[in-house]
Amino acid sequence: MIQRAITAPAWLTSGGIYQINPRTFCEAGTIAAVTAELPYLASLGFGTIYLCPIFTEDASENRENWSSRQKASETNNPKNPYRMNDYFHIDEEYGTMEELAACVKECHRLGMRILLDLVYLHIGPNAAILQIHPEFAKQNPDGSFINGPWNFPLLDFAHPGLREYLWCNMVYYIGVLDVDGFRCDVGDGVPVDFWAEGRRRIRTVKPDALLINEGAKGETLLTGFDAIYGFSWHSCIHDILTGKKPASALQQDWERTHSQYPAGSIILRDMDNHDTVTDWPGRVETLAGHRGMDLIQVLNYVMDGVPMVYCGNELCDETKLSMFANRFHPGKFLPTPRGDAMKNTPEAMRRQEILRTMNGLRKKDALYREGEIRFTEHDCPDTVAAFCREYGERCIWFAGNFSDHTEEVTLPDYTGEVILSDGAEMLSDGRIRLEEKGYILGNKR
């Protein structure tokens, strides 16, 4: 019997997700600054805003409870957005609960949804709730807290009181602030039955609310989550760009995940996110070049699942970012420049038009949301990725050249109207000439 993933609300796949880490989003780094930019983001057609953690952070200078990544950043910033002391309040770094409420309201006015980030695997060592209920965290025989892989106390989901406390937190933001769902940090590390009950409760309040698992276990899509991260997908693209894998590896990754995940699974297709811009040695925008990142964005929008764009990708930003740097502790990092000068460069204007076009296609045409993927065998497997997406009797096709030289690929069935392309030419003999990082998206006759 084929297992099927739970059905996600239709709004999830309509338009891309735009991830915002306030610290890297702009110089101000506040919720109010995010709200001010929402009309611009809506003009690009994004359907969902995903806001990284903005809740009260542990400000302890005791480095025994700092993660290795936090220390390695050399920002000397004691505050880590993924080490929280209070899930029910906003950290002063970002603003106030009233400003978050205004941000949610503005998203909805503009026709967008908004997701908050839940970090329930671990908690800050000085959290007030642990002073009242130390039993909510896992403990050693001597009563000290057991730390997880990032050196923070692990929450104990065997305790029913902890579960009720966290479910109340979820319902609070859905019911009082009217957010639309949550991205769940390290979702695989928390029992899936907790997420399943949490999803039931928030949907009792808001029937089309959802949960996204920042994890890789496909079975969590059977009961707890509406979508899951595509870690292997963006890692595969990165390996292709660095010459570690051929372009055909994309098909292999797609086939592997679809064979392992339940039918109907929704996978996030991203390239940058707050982790990769912090941990990878350089920006993908620099590694791939602006045209290469254009190719990747179109690829992720045409591929099945949901595309997710990191803040600054629409501007072709190459700034070296860190999730541990803020305006008080910048270290060697800078936030994304977000003025008109940045938005109006030729590269940024081209990228914005690509995103506007692709978001529009996903919103108005079910083929881009529900069509079935079929990869195409061809004569340039090391450098070119090519596939069709079929929906009923209609079909679109995509081909992209990941190499640093021109390729002529034989794709005789790829005919019809060109929807979007750069550095591509359809030849008369059924071949397509693709320049370095060139791509083409077509509508098959």
C-alpha positions, 0 to 999 in steps of 0.5 A, a space after each residue: 500500500 502506498 503511503 500518502 503525505 498529509 494534505 497541505 493547505 493550497 496556499 503553501 505551493 502558490 508562490 515562493 517562500 521568502 526567508 527573512 533573518 532580520 539580522 542579515 536582512 538589512 542594517 536596522 535588523 528589526 521587525 519594523 524594518 521588515 514590515 516597511 519592506 513588505 510592499 516591495 516583497 509583495 510586488 515580487 509576488 512572494 506568497 509567504 514570508 518566513 521569519 527567523 526566530 525573534 523571541 527572547 534570547 539568552 544573553 549570558 556571557 558564559 561561553 560554556 553554553 555557546 555553540 561551536 558555530 557561535 564561538 567560531 563566528 568571532 562576533 563575541 555576540 552572546 545572543 544566538 537566535 536559536 538559543 531562546 530563554 522565552 518563547 512568549 516574548 520578543 527580544 528587544 533586539 528585534 522590537 516588540 510584540 505589537 510590532 510583530 502583530 503589525 507585521 503579521 497584519 501587513 502581510 495579510 493586507 498584502 495577500 501574503 502569509 507569514 510563518 514563525 520559527 519554532 525552536 523546541 529541541 533545546 532551550 536557553 540555559 537561563 530560561 525562566 521556565 526551567 527555574 519553575 519547571 526544571 523537569 521540563 529539560 533532560 537532566 543528569 543524575 546530579 540534576 544538571 541539564 543534559 546539553 544537546 549537540 549545540 551545547 544547549 539544554 535539551 527539552 524532555 518531551 517525555 514530560 506531559 507538562 512540557 508538551 502542554 506548555 509548548 502547544 499553548 505557545 503554538 496556539 498563542 501565535 496562531 490565535 492571538 497574532 493570527 500567524 499562518 504556521 511555523 517552520 520547526 527547527 530540527 523537527 526530526 529531533 522532536 517526537 513526531 506525535 508532538 508535532 501531530 497534536 500541535 498541528 491538530 490544535 493550531 488547525 482547530 483555531 485556524 483550519 489552513 495553518 501548517 507546519 514545515 519540518 526543518 528535517 529530512 525524515 519523510 515519515 514525519 510527513 504522514 502525520 505531523 508536517 505539511 512540508 519538509 526541507 530539501 537539504 540534499 537538493 541544495 547540497 547537490 547543486 552546490 556539489 555540481 557548482 564545485 565540480 564534485 558531481 555531474 549535473 545528472 546528480 540532480 535526477 539521482 537526488 530527485 529519484 532517491 527522495 521520491 522513492 523514500 518519501 510518501 506520495 504527495 510529499 512537498 519538499 522545499 527547494 532552496 539554495 541559500 538559507 541562514 545556515 548556508 550563508 553562515 557556514 559555507 566558505 563563500 556565497 553561492 551568488 559568488 560561486 555560481 555568478 549572477 547568471 548561475 544563481 538566476 539558473 538556480 532560481 528558475 530551476 527551483 521554481 519549476 521543480 516540484 515542491 516549494 521554492 524558498 528564496 533567502 533575503 538578499 537573493 533578489 538583489 544578487 547580494 554577495 555580502 558575507 553574512 552570519 546569523 551570529 552577527 547583529 548591529 551590536 556585534 557585527 564582527 567581520 560581517 555586514 548585513 545586506 545593503 537594501 537601498 535603491 542603488 542595490 535594487 536598481 543594478 542591472 543584475 538585481 533588476 534582472 533577478 527581480 523580474 525573474 522572481 516576479 515572473 516565476 511567482 506569477 506563473 506559480 500563482 496562476 497556473 496549476 501546472 507549476 504547482 501540481 505537474 509531474 516531473 519527468 527527467 530527460 535523457 540527453 547527450 550532456 549529462 555532466 553539465 546540463 540538467 533537463 526535465 519536463 513538467 506535465 499536467 494533463 495534456 500540457 507540458 513545460 520543459 527546462 534545460 540549464 547548463 551548470 558548466 563554465 563553457 557553452 554546450 549544445 544539447 540534443 533535446 528534440 522533443 523540446 519545442 514550442 514557445 519560450 517562456 523565459 531564457 538567458 544565454 540559450 538558443 534553439 537550433 533548427 536540428 532539435 539541439 539547444 545551445 546553452 552558454 555558460 550558466 544559460 537556461 531555457 524554460 519552454 512551453 511544449 506544443 
